Amino acid sequence: METPKIQLGYLESISKVLALKPENLATERYAIWQLFQQADEGTFYQLAPHLFVTTSQEDPIVVSELDATPEGYLLFKELVEEERVCL
């Protein structure tokens, strides 16, 4: 059995942290992607409550929260560097 590749995703509530209207999230994907690429550890901790990782790509998609820990930050950076982000 193949190990599923996890991906990074974000909740609509991230719009509050980024001062965006929720209806603008789809049009601001590129800006969010750039923020993820430039995020330092402090920025990650602000975003973490609004982030999740997928643990399954099958229906139904299974997700789990991304912990606001140093390990969570390392996983976040790895997923962003590998461009495994659900925008």
Backbone bond lengths (Angstrom), bond angles and torsions (degrees), N, CA, C in turn:
res aa  C-N    CA-C-N  psi(-1)  N-CA   C-N-CA  omega(-1)  CA-C   N-CA-C  phi
1 M - - - 1.457 - - 1.530 108.62 -
2 E 1.312 116.52 135.92 1.447 123.11 -177.68 1.529 110.50 -78.27
3 T 1.341 116.73 137.16 1.456 121.16 176.83 1.527 108.79 -73.86
4 P 1.333 117.13 126.08 1.460 118.47 -178.75 1.525 111.04 -67.93
5 K 1.335 115.70 141.51 1.458 120.36 175.52 1.517 108.12 -84.31
6 I 1.308 114.86 125.15 1.457 117.54 178.70 1.525 109.55 -80.69
7 Q 1.317 115.22 154.16 1.454 122.20 178.14 1.520 108.88 -131.58
8 L 1.309 115.05 154.69 1.450 122.70 177.63 1.521 109.00 -91.58
9 G 1.299 116.48 138.28 1.461 121.34 175.86 1.514 109.70 -140.00
10 Y 1.320 116.20 172.60 1.461 119.77 179.23 1.521 110.52 -139.15
11 L 1.319 113.95 151.46 1.459 121.53 178.52 1.521 110.04 -84.87
12 E 1.305 115.87 159.05 1.462 121.46 177.47 1.525 111.32 -58.42
13 S 1.323 116.85 -27.58 1.466 120.82 -178.79 1.528 112.92 -63.79
14 I 1.324 118.34 -13.56 1.466 120.87 177.23 1.530 110.45 -61.70
15 S 1.318 116.19 -21.28 1.469 120.10 179.80 1.529 111.44 -60.46
16 K 1.336 117.29 -31.10 1.472 120.35 179.36 1.522 110.46 -66.43
17 V 1.314 117.51 -43.61 1.465 122.14 -179.51 1.525 110.28 -66.41
18 L 1.324 116.41 -35.88 1.460 121.39 -176.38 1.522 113.18 -92.46
19 A 1.326 116.69 3.05 1.466 122.81 -179.73 1.528 111.41 56.22
20 L 1.329 115.49 45.08 1.465 122.07 176.61 1.515 109.29 -114.82
21 K 1.298 116.21 153.89 1.457 120.02 171.26 1.523 106.74 -77.72
22 P 1.321 118.55 137.22 1.471 120.27 -179.42 1.525 113.23 -52.45
23 E 1.327 117.31 -34.11 1.471 119.25 -179.40 1.528 112.29 -70.84
24 N 1.339 117.93 -13.05 1.459 121.20 179.01 1.522 113.65 -93.73
25 L 1.330 117.83 -1.63 1.467 120.23 -177.41 1.523 112.22 -57.48
26 A 1.303 117.19 -41.95 1.471 120.08 -177.95 1.521 111.26 -64.50
27 T 1.315 117.32 -37.28 1.465 119.56 -178.32 1.527 112.31 -81.90
28 E 1.313 117.58 -14.93 1.463 121.77 -178.91 1.529 112.59 -101.29
29 R 1.325 117.84 15.37 1.474 120.68 -177.41 1.517 112.64 -55.69
30 Y 1.326 117.68 -41.75 1.454 120.32 -178.15 1.529 110.57 -64.57
31 A 1.321 117.48 -41.54 1.465 121.50 178.75 1.530 110.59 -64.75
32 I 1.325 116.63 -39.49 1.466 120.56 177.39 1.520 109.74 -64.90
33 W 1.329 117.24 -42.59 1.453 121.55 177.93 1.526 110.32 -59.82
34 Q 1.327 118.12 -44.64 1.464 121.50 178.57 1.531 110.83 -62.23
35 L 1.316 116.75 -40.98 1.461 120.52 177.58 1.526 110.28 -60.84
36 F 1.317 117.12 -45.11 1.467 120.53 178.54 1.526 110.44 -58.83
37 Q 1.316 117.30 -42.63 1.456 120.84 -178.42 1.532 111.83 -65.69
38 Q 1.314 117.70 -31.82 1.460 122.07 -176.38 1.524 113.22 -96.80
39 A 1.312 117.69 -4.47 1.464 121.43 -172.80 1.523 112.00 -64.96
40 D 1.322 114.16 130.79 1.454 119.33 172.02 1.534 107.22 -93.97
41 E 1.318 115.88 -176.20 1.461 119.17 -175.56 1.527 111.81 -63.86
42 G 1.327 117.64 -38.44 1.467 120.95 178.65 1.517 112.15 -62.25
43 T 1.323 115.99 -43.24 1.470 120.66 178.03 1.521 109.91 -64.31
44 F 1.326 116.23 -41.21 1.468 120.02 178.19 1.524 110.58 -56.09
45 Y 1.327 117.51 -45.21 1.469 119.98 -177.75 1.529 111.74 -63.94
46 Q 1.326 118.09 -29.19 1.467 120.78 175.58 1.525 110.80 -73.30
47 L 1.327 116.29 -35.39 1.469 121.26 -177.96 1.529 113.30 -83.30
48 A 1.322 117.27 -26.90 1.473 122.35 -170.39 1.532 114.83 -49.98
49 P 1.329 120.46 -41.76 1.471 118.51 -179.77 1.531 113.51 -62.23
50 H 1.317 117.04 -13.69 1.467 121.84 -176.90 1.525 112.27 -109.30
51 L 1.335 117.07 6.09 1.463 122.16 -177.58 1.514 110.90 -108.15
52 F 1.327 115.37 153.31 1.462 120.89 173.94 1.518 108.60 -146.59
53 V 1.323 115.43 166.15 1.462 120.99 172.88 1.520 108.11 -121.53
54 T 1.319 114.96 141.34 1.459 119.42 175.39 1.518 107.35 -83.73
55 T 1.307 115.87 139.57 1.465 119.89 177.71 1.517 110.87 -113.24
56 S 1.321 116.81 -1.02 1.461 122.45 178.86 1.519 108.73 -152.36
57 Q 1.298 116.86 138.50 1.463 121.33 176.70 1.526 111.01 -100.00
58 E 1.310 116.77 -4.15 1.468 122.43 -179.78 1.522 109.31 -82.02
59 D 1.327 115.61 161.82 1.455 120.47 173.60 1.515 108.72 -81.11
60 P 1.282 122.35 130.09 1.458 126.28 -6.91 1.531 110.62 -77.20
61 I 1.306 116.51 146.88 1.463 121.27 177.57 1.523 107.93 -71.31
62 V 1.320 115.44 132.47 1.460 121.14 -179.77 1.521 108.26 -105.80
63 V 1.314 115.74 132.29 1.462 120.38 -179.80 1.524 109.87 -126.31
64 S 1.318 114.95 159.08 1.459 120.42 172.11 1.520 108.04 -140.09
65 E 1.321 115.27 156.39 1.464 118.55 -177.66 1.521 109.98 -69.36
66 L 1.304 115.01 153.17 1.455 121.72 175.54 1.519 106.27 -97.44
67 D 1.315 116.05 112.93 1.461 120.90 -175.18 1.518 112.43 -64.85
68 A 1.318 115.84 140.09 1.463 122.59 176.58 1.527 108.70 -83.42
69 T 1.328 115.20 71.18 1.461 123.50 -178.53 1.524 108.21 -134.36
70 P 1.323 117.73 166.26 1.468 118.78 174.74 1.536 112.08 -56.92
71 E 1.336 117.43 -35.72 1.462 120.76 177.88 1.521 110.85 -67.98
72 G 1.336 116.30 -38.94 1.464 121.04 176.72 1.515 111.21 -62.86
73 Y 1.331 116.12 -38.72 1.463 120.67 177.72 1.522 110.69 -63.85
74 L 1.330 117.11 -43.08 1.469 120.51 178.63 1.526 111.13 -62.64
75 L 1.331 117.19 -40.80 1.463 121.02 177.80 1.533 109.64 -65.16
76 F 1.323 117.16 -43.37 1.458 122.26 177.06 1.528 110.36 -55.54
77 K 1.322 117.55 -50.68 1.464 121.64 -179.04 1.527 111.09 -62.37
78 E 1.332 116.44 -40.46 1.473 120.28 179.10 1.523 110.98 -62.38
79 L 1.322 116.99 -46.19 1.463 120.65 -179.02 1.526 111.38 -65.36
80 V 1.320 117.30 -38.47 1.463 120.41 178.66 1.529 109.85 -67.94
81 E 1.331 116.87 -45.09 1.476 119.96 179.92 1.521 111.96 -61.11
82 E 1.332 116.68 -35.13 1.461 121.26 179.34 1.527 112.01 -87.71
83 E 1.331 116.17 4.27 1.472 122.98 179.26 1.524 112.47 55.58
84 R 1.326 115.53 40.38 1.460 121.62 177.21 1.529 108.41 -103.41
85 V 1.329 113.23 67.88 1.470 121.05 -176.45 1.529 108.36 -127.18
86 C 1.332 114.96 132.45 1.472 120.69 175.04 1.526 107.24 -89.08
87 L 1.303 115.99 105.56 1.465 119.40 178.05 1.479 107.28 -100.36
